[in-house]
Amino acid sequence: MTSFADRELVLADTEKERLRFGDDLRKLSAFLRRDFLIAWSYRTAFLGDLAGLGLALLSFYFVGLMVDPAVLPSYGGERSTYMEFVAIGLVFGAFVGIGLSRIGAALRAEQLMGTLESVLMTPTAPTTIQLGSVVYEVISVPIRTLLFLGVIALAFGIDFELGGIAPAAALLLAFFPFIWGLGVLSAGATLVFRRAGSGIGLAIGAMTLFSGAYFPVGLLPGWLAATAAYNPIGIALEGMREALLGGAGFDQIASDILVLLPFSIGAMLLGVTVFAWALRRERRTGTLGLY
């Protein structure tokens, strides 16, 4: 039988865990407030992103005048225009780029400012630090993506299916841990090798290019086009197009979400594991604050 003292110890440990969890939640809100204030202090960056996206779309608009409509895919029984096709590709590419780069960039900025060691040496769980690094992006990136799509729809007269917004948002939520995991992996590589995140960015750039973001995958050589079926970015992108251009509902994109979830879970577990290993290594060697 469990003694009274043992029960008291269990209750004390449970209370400590509860208090630690509450402390971590408060730390997450502190991370969120910090990153919001930093973003707010650079308000022109958002306008710059929007202007850059607008210029890219304008360039693709003129490119689209030379594209044969017969090569474009159909969604919801209607052939898409090139502007509809590429607009979602560009915005989704921006979503991937922002989501991937922010974690490694935030860690690199902490290194250069000399605050990384102070943050990581606090009694804060590595998972809390990882979540804190992306909590602002988890909220802001999907909002930015939907806002960009709204601005594009108004500026270029593109008709998106309003009924597809909720399924598209669900697909983004299922896909985001994939990018988050690779971002944490990049952050772990940054801890050890300082500038190693560029290799992961290059790999994601190639995956985006061959995902059908800017041109139909049917134009690729057969062996390369076949890889799109196993490309998480291509799967998520086609699901977005089916929802926003073809009006696909939850039942129609559920298969895409189910395919994406193993990729997302695997990438997240890999990223968290590598980051925890890198953090232990840097603490052991005493090189945590070096940049």
C-alpha positions as CSV (number, residue, x, y, z in Angstrom):
1,M,0.0,0.0,0.0
2,T,1.1,3.5,-0.7
3,S,2.0,5.4,2.5
4,F,0.7,8.8,3.4
5,A,4.2,10.3,2.9
6,D,4.4,8.8,-0.6
7,R,1.0,10.3,-1.5
8,E,2.2,13.7,-0.2
9,L,5.3,13.4,-2.4
10,V,3.2,12.6,-5.5
11,L,0.9,15.5,-4.8
12,A,3.9,17.8,-4.3
13,D,5.4,16.7,-7.6
14,T,2.1,17.1,-9.4
15,E,1.8,20.6,-7.9
16,K,5.3,21.5,-9.1
17,E,4.5,20.2,-12.6
18,R,1.3,22.3,-12.6
19,L,3.2,25.4,-11.5
20,R,6.0,24.7,-14.1
21,F,3.3,24.4,-16.8
22,G,1.8,27.7,-15.8
23,D,5.2,29.4,-15.9
24,D,5.8,28.0,-19.4
25,L,2.5,29.3,-20.6
26,R,3.4,32.8,-19.2
27,K,6.7,32.5,-21.0
28,L,5.0,31.8,-24.3
29,S,2.9,34.9,-23.9
30,A,6.1,36.9,-23.2
31,F,7.7,35.4,-26.4
32,L,4.5,36.4,-28.3
33,R,4.5,40.0,-26.9
34,R,8.2,40.4,-27.7
35,D,7.9,39.2,-31.3
36,F,4.8,41.3,-31.8
37,L,6.6,44.5,-30.6
38,I,9.6,43.7,-32.8
39,A,7.3,43.2,-35.8
40,W,5.3,46.4,-35.0
41,S,8.6,48.4,-34.8
42,Y,9.3,47.3,-38.4
43,R,5.8,48.0,-39.9
44,T,7.2,48.8,-43.3
45,A,8.5,45.2,-43.6
46,F,4.9,44.0,-44.0
47,L,4.3,46.6,-46.7
48,G,7.5,45.6,-48.3
49,D,6.4,42.0,-48.4
50,L,3.1,43.0,-49.9
51,A,4.8,45.2,-52.5
52,G,7.3,42.5,-53.5
53,L,4.5,40.0,-53.9
54,G,2.5,42.5,-56.0
55,L,5.5,43.0,-58.3
56,A,6.0,39.3,-58.7
57,L,2.3,38.9,-59.5
58,L,2.5,41.7,-62.1
59,S,5.4,39.9,-63.7
60,F,3.5,36.6,-63.8
61,Y,0.5,38.4,-65.2
62,F,2.4,39.3,-68.4
63,V,4.0,35.9,-68.5
64,G,0.5,34.4,-68.3
65,L,-0.4,36.2,-71.5
66,M,2.0,33.9,-73.3
67,V,0.8,30.7,-71.6
68,D,-1.3,28.2,-73.5
69,P,-4.5,27.8,-71.5
70,A,-4.8,24.2,-72.6
71,V,-1.8,23.2,-70.3
72,L,-3.5,24.6,-67.2
73,P,-5.3,22.2,-64.9
74,S,-9.0,22.3,-64.1
75,Y,-10.5,22.7,-60.6
76,G,-14.2,22.1,-59.8
77,G,-14.8,21.3,-63.5
78,E,-13.5,24.6,-64.8
79,R,-10.1,25.3,-66.2
80,S,-8.1,27.9,-64.2
81,T,-6.5,30.9,-65.6
82,Y,-2.7,31.3,-65.2
83,M,-3.2,34.2,-62.7
84,E,-5.5,32.0,-60.5
85,F,-3.0,29.2,-60.7
86,V,0.1,31.1,-60.0
87,A,-1.4,33.5,-57.4
88,I,-2.0,30.6,-55.0
89,G,1.5,29.2,-55.8
90,L,3.2,32.5,-55.0
91,V,1.3,33.1,-51.7
92,F,1.8,29.5,-50.6
93,G,5.5,29.9,-51.5
94,A,5.7,33.0,-49.3
95,F,4.0,31.1,-46.5
96,V,6.6,28.3,-46.7
97,G,9.5,30.8,-46.9
98,I,8.3,32.8,-43.9
99,G,7.4,29.8,-41.8
100,L,10.8,28.1,-42.5
101,S,13.1,31.1,-42.1
102,R,11.7,32.8,-39.0
103,I,12.9,30.2,-36.5
104,G,16.5,30.0,-37.7
105,A,16.6,33.7,-38.3
106,A,15.3,34.4,-34.8
107,L,17.9,32.1,-33.3
108,R,20.7,33.7,-35.5
109,A,19.6,37.2,-34.4
110,E,19.8,36.1,-30.7
111,Q,23.3,34.8,-31.4
112,L,24.4,38.1,-33.0
113,M,22.8,40.2,-30.3
114,G,24.5,38.1,-27.6
115,T,21.2,37.2,-25.9
116,L,21.0,33.5,-27.0
117,E,23.0,32.1,-24.1
118,S,20.9,34.2,-21.6
119,V,17.7,32.8,-23.0
120,L,18.8,29.2,-23.3
121,M,20.4,29.1,-19.8
122,T,17.2,30.1,-18.1
123,P,15.2,27.3,-16.4
124,T,13.0,27.0,-19.5
125,A,12.3,23.7,-21.3
126,P,13.7,23.5,-24.8
127,T,10.2,22.8,-26.1
128,T,9.0,26.0,-24.6
129,I,11.8,27.9,-26.3
130,Q,11.0,26.3,-29.6
131,L,7.2,27.0,-29.2
132,G,8.0,30.6,-28.1
133,S,10.2,31.1,-31.2
134,V,7.3,30.3,-33.5
135,V,4.1,31.2,-31.5
136,Y,4.0,34.6,-33.2
137,E,4.4,33.0,-36.7
138,V,1.8,30.3,-35.9
139,I,-0.7,33.1,-35.5
140,S,0.6,35.7,-38.0
141,V,1.7,33.6,-41.0
142,P,-1.8,32.1,-41.8
143,I,-3.4,35.5,-41.3
144,R,-0.8,37.1,-43.6
145,T,-1.5,34.3,-46.2
146,L,-5.2,34.8,-46.2
147,L,-4.8,38.6,-46.2
148,F,-2.5,38.4,-49.2
149,L,-5.0,36.2,-51.0
150,G,-7.7,38.8,-50.3
151,V,-5.6,41.6,-51.6
152,I,-4.7,39.6,-54.7
153,A,-8.4,38.8,-55.4
154,L,-9.3,42.5,-55.2
155,A,-6.3,43.7,-57.3
156,F,-6.5,41.2,-60.1
157,G,-10.2,40.3,-60.0
158,I,-9.6,36.6,-59.1
159,D,-12.7,34.8,-57.9
160,F,-11.8,32.5,-55.0
161,E,-14.5,30.2,-53.6
162,L,-15.5,31.5,-50.2
163,G,-16.7,28.1,-49.2
164,G,-13.1,26.8,-49.7
165,I,-11.5,29.2,-47.1
166,A,-12.2,27.0,-44.1
167,P,-10.9,23.8,-45.7
168,A,-7.9,25.7,-47.0
169,A,-7.2,27.0,-43.5
170,A,-7.5,23.4,-42.1
171,L,-5.0,22.2,-44.7
172,L,-2.6,25.0,-43.7
173,L,-2.8,24.0,-40.1
174,A,-2.1,20.3,-41.0
175,F,0.9,21.4,-43.1
176,F,2.4,24.0,-40.8
177,P,4.1,21.5,-38.5
178,F,6.0,20.2,-41.4
179,I,7.5,23.7,-42.0
180,W,7.8,24.3,-38.3
181,G,9.8,21.0,-37.8
182,L,12.2,21.9,-40.6
183,G,12.5,25.4,-39.2
184,V,13.5,23.9,-35.8
185,L,15.9,21.5,-37.6
186,S,17.4,24.6,-39.2
187,A,17.6,26.3,-35.8
188,G,19.4,23.2,-34.4
189,A,21.9,23.3,-37.3
190,T,22.4,27.0,-36.6
191,L,23.3,26.3,-33.0
192,V,26.0,23.9,-34.0
193,F,27.3,25.2,-37.4
194,R,26.1,28.8,-37.1
195,R,25.1,29.3,-40.8
196,A,24.0,25.8,-41.8
197,G,20.3,26.7,-42.2
198,S,20.9,27.7,-45.8
199,G,21.2,24.1,-46.9
200,I,17.7,23.3,-45.6
201,G,16.4,26.5,-47.3
202,L,17.9,25.4,-50.6
203,A,16.2,21.9,-50.3
204,I,12.9,23.6,-49.5
205,G,13.4,26.0,-52.5
206,A,13.8,23.0,-54.8
207,M,10.8,21.3,-53.3
208,T,8.7,24.4,-53.9
209,L,10.0,24.9,-57.5
210,F,9.0,21.3,-58.4
211,S,5.8,21.3,-56.5
212,G,3.8,23.0,-59.2
213,A,3.8,26.4,-57.5
214,Y,4.6,28.4,-60.7
215,F,3.9,26.0,-63.5
216,P,1.9,22.7,-63.8
217,V,3.8,19.7,-62.8
218,G,2.7,18.0,-66.1
219,L,5.3,20.1,-67.9
220,L,8.1,18.4,-66.0
221,P,9.9,15.3,-67.2
222,G,7.9,12.2,-66.3
223,W,10.3,11.0,-63.6
224,L,10.4,14.4,-62.0
225,A,6.6,15.0,-62.3
226,A,6.1,11.6,-60.5
227,T,7.9,13.0,-57.4
228,A,5.2,15.7,-56.9
229,A,2.9,12.9,-55.6
230,Y,5.3,12.5,-52.6
231,N,6.2,16.2,-52.2
232,P,4.4,17.6,-49.1
233,I,4.5,21.1,-50.5
234,G,2.9,19.9,-53.8
235,I,0.2,18.0,-51.9
236,A,-0.7,20.9,-49.7
237,L,-0.6,23.3,-52.7
238,E,-2.9,21.2,-54.8
239,G,-5.3,20.9,-51.9
240,M,-5.3,24.7,-51.5
241,R,-6.1,25.1,-55.2
242,E,-8.9,22.5,-55.1
243,A,-10.4,24.4,-52.1
244,L,-10.0,28.0,-53.2
245,L,-10.5,27.5,-57.0
246,G,-12.7,24.4,-57.2
247,G,-14.7,24.9,-54.0
248,A,-13.6,21.5,-52.5
249,G,-15.0,20.9,-49.1
250,F,-13.6,19.1,-46.0
251,D,-14.6,15.7,-47.3
252,Q,-12.7,16.2,-50.6
253,I,-9.4,17.4,-49.0
254,A,-9.5,15.1,-46.0
255,S,-7.3,12.6,-48.0
256,D,-4.7,15.4,-48.5
257,I,-4.7,16.2,-44.8
258,L,-4.3,12.5,-43.9
259,V,-1.3,12.2,-46.3
260,L,0.3,15.4,-44.9
261,L,0.0,14.5,-41.2
262,P,2.7,11.8,-41.2
263,F,5.1,14.2,-43.0
264,S,4.2,17.0,-40.5
265,I,4.6,14.7,-37.4
266,G,7.9,13.2,-38.7
267,A,9.4,16.6,-39.5
268,M,8.4,18.0,-36.2
269,L,9.8,15.1,-34.2
270,L,13.0,15.3,-36.2
271,G,13.4,19.0,-35.7
272,V,12.7,18.8,-31.9
273,T,15.1,15.9,-31.5
274,V,17.9,17.6,-33.4
275,F,17.4,20.9,-31.6
276,A,17.5,19.2,-28.2
277,W,20.7,17.3,-29.2
278,A,22.3,20.5,-30.5
279,L,21.4,22.4,-27.3
280,R,22.9,19.6,-25.1
281,R,26.0,19.6,-27.2
282,E,26.6,23.3,-27.1
283,R,26.0,23.4,-23.3
284,R,28.5,20.6,-22.8
285,T,31.2,22.2,-25.0
286,G,30.6,25.7,-23.6
287,T,30.1,27.2,-27.1
288,L,26.5,28.1,-26.7
289,G,27.1,31.9,-26.9
290,L,29.6,31.8,-29.8
291,Y,28.6,33.1,-33.2
